[in-house]
Amino acid sequence: MTEVPRDTQLVLYWTARIDYDRNKGVASHSHDQFHQLLVLLEGQAEGRIGDDRFFLQKGDYVYFPKGVEHHFRFLSKAVTLDFKFAVPCAGLEAWIGSHPLYGPSGGTAVSELKHWFKLSPLHRRHPRPHLPLLLDSGFKGTLLTLLAGSAGHQETASLRMNEESFPIAKYIRERLAEEVTVNRLAEAFNFHPHYLISMFKERVGMSPIQYLQHVRLQKAEEYLEFTSLSITEIAEKLGWSTHYFSRLFQQKKGIAPSAYRDQTKSAQGEDIILQDSFRNEWRITELEKV
């Protein structure tokens, strides 16, 4: 099998989803060989980078440059995505360093970072020569758009484009916790139910009710992967009973929701390392106000 080289400008070493309890964090330290990006999916955090103090809320990012001492702690129960990477290109490293060290993750940055995180364990389970390079270049593009404040990459999947431009699909996505029926949709858009079903299948490739189940399951996966919501809370957000949600998820995904969460969760001792030479040393500890 032909080996595919890593990216020459940025190499992703490590990634993890890490859950922190209140007042947990990482004591003062620095990285001599790599940079770090942390994105807060839930909770609040505070810390310092050199002499610069920061405060983070849900959806914010913080960038820790190579060689700069930093520490952070969480003010409430939190969920994070964490990436450690090298930047061999001096010009790119300087450009990254010229941007704010923390701020909101605008546009599609968070959803893209979740995508790169989800691809990482795939490479660990089923190594493929091209995946490390894909992760390098994909993460690099997301990092650039995040720091530059761009709206992110354009969605190109045809189904996604159909969804975005189709008001009935948008109506469904905005009502995942509600009872949505074909008759209710027909009344809302002033179509005959049979015509609405036919039109929806032509645009999206499935019936409205199949689509509702499809997007609910997608949202359930996201809740399981990137939030600390309980199984019951997730079911309620999607308009299902806990029993029905568990049974349907098991039927469609081949695994129980709780087992799916355990399988996709990364924490201490389960780092996703993407560079053989990388050695990760870090420790979650109890911290006072920093």
C-alpha positions as CSV (number, residue, x, y, z in Angstrom):
1,M,0.0,0.0,0.0
2,T,1.5,3.3,-1.1
3,E,2.2,5.7,1.8
4,V,0.7,9.1,1.5
5,P,2.9,12.0,2.9
6,R,1.5,14.3,5.6
7,D,0.7,18.0,4.8
8,T,3.9,20.2,4.5
9,Q,2.3,23.2,6.2
10,L,0.3,21.7,9.1
11,V,0.3,18.2,10.7
12,L,-2.5,17.2,13.1
13,Y,-0.9,15.2,15.9
14,W,-3.7,14.4,18.3
15,T,-7.4,15.0,19.0
16,A,-9.9,14.2,21.7
17,R,-13.3,15.0,23.1
18,I,-12.8,15.7,26.8
19,D,-15.4,16.2,29.5
20,Y,-14.5,18.3,32.5
21,D,-16.3,18.7,35.8
22,R,-16.7,22.1,37.5
23,N,-13.3,23.5,38.8
24,K,-11.3,20.9,36.9
25,G,-8.7,22.1,34.4
26,V,-5.1,21.9,33.4
27,A,-2.3,23.6,35.5
28,S,0.2,26.0,34.0
29,H,2.4,24.5,31.3
30,S,3.6,25.0,27.7
31,H,4.2,23.0,24.6
32,D,7.6,23.2,22.9
33,Q,6.8,21.1,19.9
34,F,3.2,21.8,19.0
35,H,0.2,24.3,19.1
36,Q,-3.2,23.6,20.6
37,L,-6.8,24.5,19.7
38,L,-9.5,24.0,22.2
39,V,-13.2,24.5,21.4
40,L,-15.9,24.7,24.1
41,L,-19.0,22.8,23.2
42,E,-20.7,23.2,26.6
43,G,-20.0,25.1,29.7
44,Q,-17.8,28.1,30.7
45,A,-14.0,28.4,31.2
46,E,-11.4,30.8,32.2
47,G,-7.6,30.9,32.0
48,R,-4.4,32.6,30.9
49,I,-2.1,32.6,27.9
50,G,1.1,34.3,29.0
51,D,-0.2,37.5,30.6
52,D,-3.5,37.5,28.7
53,R,-6.5,36.3,30.6
54,F,-9.5,34.8,28.7
55,F,-13.0,33.8,29.4
56,L,-14.9,31.3,27.2
57,Q,-18.5,30.5,26.7
58,K,-20.2,27.7,24.6
59,G,-19.0,27.9,21.0
60,D,-15.8,29.8,21.8
61,Y,-12.3,28.7,20.9
62,V,-8.9,29.3,22.5
63,Y,-5.6,28.9,20.7
64,F,-2.4,28.1,22.7
65,P,0.7,28.9,20.7
66,K,3.8,26.8,20.9
67,G,6.1,27.7,23.7
68,V,3.7,30.0,25.5
69,E,2.8,29.1,29.1
70,H,-0.9,28.8,29.7
71,H,-3.5,27.2,32.1
72,F,-7.3,26.9,32.2
73,R,-10.1,25.7,34.4
74,F,-13.9,25.2,33.9
75,L,-16.5,27.2,35.8
76,S,-19.2,24.6,35.1
77,K,-19.5,21.1,33.7
78,A,-18.0,21.3,30.2
79,V,-17.5,19.4,27.0
80,T,-14.5,20.3,24.7
81,L,-12.9,19.3,21.5
82,D,-9.1,19.5,21.7
83,F,-6.6,19.5,18.8
84,K,-2.8,19.5,19.0
85,F,-0.8,20.2,15.8
86,A,2.5,21.2,14.4
87,V,3.0,24.0,11.8
88,P,6.2,23.4,9.9
89,C,5.6,26.3,7.6
90,A,7.0,29.5,9.2
91,G,4.8,31.8,7.1
92,L,1.6,30.0,8.1
93,E,2.7,29.9,11.7
94,A,3.3,33.6,11.7
95,W,-0.1,34.2,10.1
96,I,-1.9,32.0,12.7
97,G,0.0,33.9,15.5
98,S,-1.2,37.3,14.1
99,H,-4.9,36.5,14.9
100,P,-6.8,36.6,18.2
101,L,-6.0,33.8,20.6
102,Y,-9.6,33.3,21.6
103,G,-13.1,34.2,20.5
104,P,-16.3,32.9,19.0
105,S,-16.2,30.0,16.5
106,G,-18.3,31.6,13.8
107,G,-19.7,30.1,10.6
108,T,-19.5,26.4,10.2
109,A,-16.2,26.0,12.1
110,V,-17.7,23.9,15.0
111,S,-19.5,21.5,12.7
112,E,-16.4,21.1,10.6
113,L,-14.2,20.4,13.7
114,K,-16.7,17.8,14.8
115,H,-16.3,16.2,11.4
116,W,-12.5,16.0,11.6
117,F,-12.8,14.7,15.1
118,K,-15.2,11.9,13.9
119,L,-12.8,10.9,11.1
120,S,-9.9,10.5,13.5
121,P,-11.0,7.4,15.3
122,L,-12.0,5.9,11.9
123,H,-8.3,6.1,11.0
124,R,-7.4,4.4,14.3
125,R,-9.8,1.6,13.7
126,H,-9.3,1.2,9.9
127,P,-6.0,2.8,8.9
128,R,-6.1,4.2,5.3
129,P,-3.0,5.9,3.7
130,H,-4.9,9.0,2.7
131,L,-6.8,9.8,5.9
132,P,-3.9,11.5,7.9
133,L,-3.3,13.9,5.0
134,L,-7.1,14.5,4.6
135,L,-7.2,15.3,8.3
136,D,-4.2,17.6,8.1
137,S,-5.6,19.6,5.2
138,G,-9.2,19.6,6.4
139,F,-8.3,20.8,9.9
140,K,-6.0,23.4,8.4
141,G,-8.8,24.8,6.2
142,T,-11.1,25.0,9.2
143,L,-8.5,26.6,11.4
144,L,-7.9,29.3,8.7
145,T,-11.6,30.1,8.3
146,L,-12.1,30.1,12.1
147,L,-9.2,32.5,12.7
148,A,-10.1,34.7,9.8
149,G,-13.7,34.9,10.9
150,S,-14.9,33.4,7.6
151,A,-18.4,31.9,7.2
152,G,-16.7,28.6,6.5
153,H,-16.7,26.3,3.5
154,Q,-19.6,26.1,1.1
155,E,-21.8,23.0,1.6
156,T,-21.5,20.9,-1.6
157,A,-23.6,17.8,-0.9
158,S,-26.6,17.7,-3.2
159,L,-29.0,16.5,-0.4
160,R,-27.8,19.3,1.8
161,M,-28.4,21.9,-0.9
162,N,-31.8,20.6,-1.5
163,E,-32.6,20.8,2.2
164,E,-31.4,24.4,2.5
165,S,-33.4,25.6,-0.5
166,F,-36.6,23.6,0.3
167,P,-38.9,25.4,2.8
168,I,-40.7,22.2,3.8
169,A,-37.5,20.5,4.8
170,K,-36.5,23.6,6.7
171,Y,-39.9,23.6,8.4
172,I,-39.3,20.0,9.6
173,R,-35.8,20.6,10.8
174,E,-37.0,23.5,13.0
175,R,-39.7,21.3,14.7
176,L,-37.8,18.2,15.7
177,A,-39.5,18.1,19.1
178,E,-43.0,18.6,17.8
179,E,-45.6,16.2,16.3
180,V,-45.1,16.6,12.6
181,T,-47.6,14.8,10.3
182,V,-48.2,14.9,6.5
183,N,-51.6,16.5,7.1
184,R,-50.1,19.3,9.2
185,L,-47.4,19.9,6.6
186,A,-50.1,20.0,3.9
187,E,-52.1,22.6,5.8
188,A,-49.0,24.7,6.5
189,F,-48.0,24.8,2.8
190,N,-51.5,24.6,1.3
191,F,-50.8,21.4,-0.7
192,H,-52.8,18.2,-1.1
193,P,-51.1,15.5,1.1
194,H,-50.4,13.2,-1.8
195,Y,-48.9,16.0,-3.9
196,L,-46.7,17.1,-1.0
197,I,-45.3,13.6,-0.5
198,S,-44.6,13.2,-4.2
199,M,-42.9,16.6,-4.4
200,F,-40.9,16.0,-1.2
201,K,-39.6,12.6,-2.4
202,E,-38.5,14.2,-5.7
203,R,-36.6,17.0,-4.0
204,V,-35.1,15.1,-1.0
205,G,-35.2,11.5,-2.0
206,M,-37.5,10.3,0.8
207,S,-40.9,11.0,2.3
208,P,-41.4,13.8,4.8
209,I,-41.9,11.4,7.7
210,Q,-38.8,9.4,6.7
211,Y,-36.9,12.7,6.5
212,L,-38.1,13.7,10.0
213,Q,-36.8,10.4,11.4
214,H,-33.6,10.8,9.5
215,V,-32.8,14.3,10.8
216,R,-33.9,13.4,14.3
217,L,-31.4,10.5,14.3
218,Q,-28.7,12.7,13.0
219,K,-29.4,15.2,15.8
220,A,-29.4,12.3,18.3
221,E,-25.9,11.3,17.2
222,E,-24.7,14.9,17.6
223,Y,-26.2,15.1,21.1
224,L,-24.6,11.8,22.1
225,E,-21.2,12.7,20.6
226,F,-20.9,16.3,21.7
227,T,-23.1,17.0,24.7
228,S,-23.6,15.7,28.2
229,L,-27.4,15.5,27.9
230,S,-28.9,12.3,29.3
231,I,-30.6,9.7,27.0
232,T,-34.0,10.9,28.4
233,E,-33.2,14.6,27.7
234,I,-32.1,13.8,24.2
235,A,-35.3,11.8,23.6
236,E,-37.4,14.7,24.8
237,K,-35.6,17.2,22.6
238,L,-36.5,15.0,19.6
239,G,-40.2,14.4,20.5
240,W,-39.7,10.7,21.4
241,S,-40.2,8.7,24.6
242,T,-37.0,7.3,26.0
243,H,-38.0,3.7,25.3
244,Y,-38.9,4.5,21.6
245,F,-35.7,6.4,21.1
246,S,-33.5,3.6,22.5
247,R,-35.3,1.0,20.5
248,L,-35.2,3.0,17.2
249,F,-31.5,4.0,17.6
250,Q,-30.6,0.3,18.3
251,Q,-32.6,-0.8,15.2
252,K,-31.2,1.9,12.8
253,K,-27.6,2.1,14.1
254,G,-27.0,-1.4,15.5
255,I,-26.0,-0.1,18.9
256,A,-27.7,1.3,22.0
257,P,-27.5,5.1,22.5
258,S,-25.4,4.8,25.7
259,A,-23.0,2.4,24.0
260,Y,-22.7,4.7,21.0
261,R,-21.8,7.6,23.3
262,D,-19.2,5.4,25.1
263,Q,-17.7,4.3,21.7
264,T,-17.3,7.8,20.4
265,K,-16.1,9.5,23.5
266,S,-12.4,10.2,23.9
267,A,-10.9,11.0,27.3
268,Q,-7.7,10.4,29.3
269,G,-6.1,7.1,28.2
270,E,-8.0,7.1,25.0
271,D,-6.2,9.8,23.0
272,I,-6.5,9.7,19.2
273,I,-2.9,10.0,18.1
274,L,-2.3,10.7,14.5
275,Q,1.5,11.0,14.4
276,D,3.6,8.1,15.7
277,S,6.3,10.3,17.1
278,F,3.9,12.4,19.2
279,R,3.8,11.9,22.9
280,N,1.0,13.6,24.8
281,E,1.5,14.6,28.4
282,W,-1.4,16.3,30.3
283,R,-3.3,15.9,33.4
284,I,-6.8,17.1,34.5
285,T,-6.6,18.5,38.1
286,E,-8.6,20.5,40.6
287,L,-7.8,24.2,40.2
288,E,-8.6,27.3,42.1
289,K,-9.6,30.5,40.4
290,V,-6.9,31.4,37.9
